Amino acid sequence: MLFEGVLRKMRTELGSPIQYFLVFENDFINMNQALNRKLEIEFIKYQCLGTGKNEPIYRQGFCKSYFFETAAAGDWIMKPELSKAHLNIEDRDLDYEKRVQLQPHIVYLANSSNVKVGVTRKSQVPTRWIDQGAHEAIEIVEVPNRYLAGITEVALKAHVSDKTSWQKMLKNEIEDIDLPEWRQKLKSYIPNEVSDYFIENKIETQLEFPVLRYPEKVKSLNLEKNPSFSGILKGIKGQYLIFENDTVFNVRGHEGYYVGLNIN
């Protein structure tokens, strides 16, 4: 079967294991059904997710000019503590920023390779954890806006990492961590204005990924350097496809790439 379209991050459904879907304009593929089958990927052109133009992708699936214009790529996306919509201050588009920033946000701990702290909109739980390849996660606080989540993350990352080792995550090198214990340990570092939002007695979420074989040495596929690739799919974790020869393909890292996909 042959599919063609622009790559976006895979959609997911919580299950045992998690179900992954690659969605194109006129097709969608349950990627779990492609396990143990040969995938052929061919890079055809760029297609900016903002303009639709065939221009090199800069970041987040956007070409460079659109990336620096769109409200969907403001600095507060990566640094929630820079959010200002709660003050009625515009960055690029106040209506958009209010819609995204002024909604419930979660600060959480996740274990993808080691314990890390992160921020996500409540509506993105557990999607955010799945996308990070976390085997387990637990919520710390639920706050009414992105700014409060951001200052909480800043306070906590002085005591715990805010980064995932993606190579360890893909090789399934995971530390044995007691997330509820870590949560209690970090409670005293939560900023005063957020302390009332601490979630008591939260149970951690366990996640199971569809992986038949983990890579021993991670080799990353870059479609600009290797526009044609084929391999036997052995697993899906985070937003990565894992192949038999230890090659991994970051689907999210190739958003805005228009590709042909063949499954044999």
Buried (B, 14 or more C-beta within 10 A) or exposed (E): EEBBBBBBBBBBEBEEBBBBEBBBEEEBBEBBEBBEEBBBBBBBEBBBBBBEEEBEBBBBBBBEBBBEBBBBBBEBBEEBBBBBBBEEEBBBBBEBBBEBBBEBBBBBBBBBBBBBBBBBBBEBBBBBBBBBBBBBBBBBBBBBBBBBBBBBBBBBBEEBBEEBBBBBBBBBEBEEBEBBEBBEEBBEEBEEEBEEBBBEEBEBBEBEBBBEBBBEEBEBBEBEEEEEBEBBBBBBBBBBBBBBEBBBBBBBBBBBBBBBBBBE
